[in-house]
């Protein structure tokens, strides 16, 4: 009887949001949002979500910069908690969690209001500062005369003029409340509908049409970190990642990646013939969940992985493929107008293109390059795509930052590339990701869902990737609990599918 009458009960509605400050995988503050609903006249906690931090982890930074970053992060999380517990709690009360579009519309309007308030505060500050500073006397000569022409010399001294860095999109303090609440609503909607989150996202994407087939995205498994802040001279390769062949199951892929990882560790501890002893920091696991190692040139880490595969009977380029996160934006020397790929070795944007062409020719097992250039070097993105587009995916990660927000037109402001690594951060709402992935797929771009630096143990990103139909998922290495949790969720989804 209870089951019979339950279908006539009122649909569950949101009755309370609870925001709190928690810690992410590296002990930094981040935001958790819980959703409570009225279900059959009882208040019930339905779900919670923890959103990842937007800011990158500062390595080798001065203590002042680290302190400022920690203060900014703390202030931002505190503001987000306040938004959730006060304004958003009131605004979303009595809404059905299954009404994702309505939830996201309210969140978007609230965020726009907060942006306008922030702009108004900034305008008032600027006006106060202008009133406080007396005007300069008219007899003061122009700045150029005072500088003695040095400014001109600096410009002439630069080896090449490069496009200046595009202004970074400012992150509004507290904006993570928007993304976390939107995702929590989607999780609540899935729980109330008694379906997994990935199925719920797939239904939202297809306007409630049941998808014919869902697939698990290919994992990009980080193996080595030998980027700018690693020991050794090589700076270019922030992450060297393993990509399994499509015919393997996810379980087989992960087992194979772990075998390669173990063999690489053995070779680093006791290098075999042909693999030169490298600078070791092997006991250190980066926040990306992979080994931090040092090398002197581009070939060394690739030959090391090649040797590891060979030792366990695998062929690189057939049984496993490679991807490299170049993180080129971290290597630019603006004075020289060049990238420092190896300590003391600088390359112009055009020389970078030539270097990648040669690298792929020597190592055809590399099937993806992430951020091979800065976003601003548009002509060189065109050139590298023309040269390598048929052999290798050219992917934008940092160069795609800022596009995971409401899409106002058909221009997603990407350089010419094969696809983009999307991250669920800040004011990004579930509706924004649905719209953006639809737009990218319509333009024949590959979508990759990626974990940010400051990752939490919330595994919702995996469900998002499956539901949105991402081709790859970039989760980091097979170490650290917050990363392995997501691989485990991916394995569970593969079993269900």
Secondary structure, 3 states (H helix, E strand, C coil): CHHHHHCCCCCCEEEEEEEEEEECCCCCEEEEEEEEEEECCEEEEEEEEEECCCCCCCCCCCHHHHHHHHHHHHHHHHHHHHHHHHHHHHHCCCCCCCCHHHHHHHHHHHHHHHHHHHHHHHHHHHHHHHHHCCCCCCCCCCHHHHCCCHHHHHHHHCCCCCCCCCCCCCCCCCCHHHHHHHHHHHHHHHHHHCCCHHHHHHHHHCCCCCCCCCCCCEEEEEEEEECCCCCECECCEEEEEEECCCCCCHHHHHHHHHHHHHHHHHHHHCCCCCCCCCECCCCCECCCCCEECEECCHHHHHHHHHHHHHHCCCCECCCEEEEEECCHHHCEECCCCEEEEECCEEECHHHHHHHHHHHHHHCCCEEEEECCCCCCCHHHHHHHHHHHCCCCEEEECHHHCCCCCCCCCCCCCCCCCCEEEECCCCCCCHHHHHHHHHHHHHCCCEEEEECCCCCCCCCHHHHHHHHHCCCEEEEECCCCHHHHHHHHHHHHHHHHC
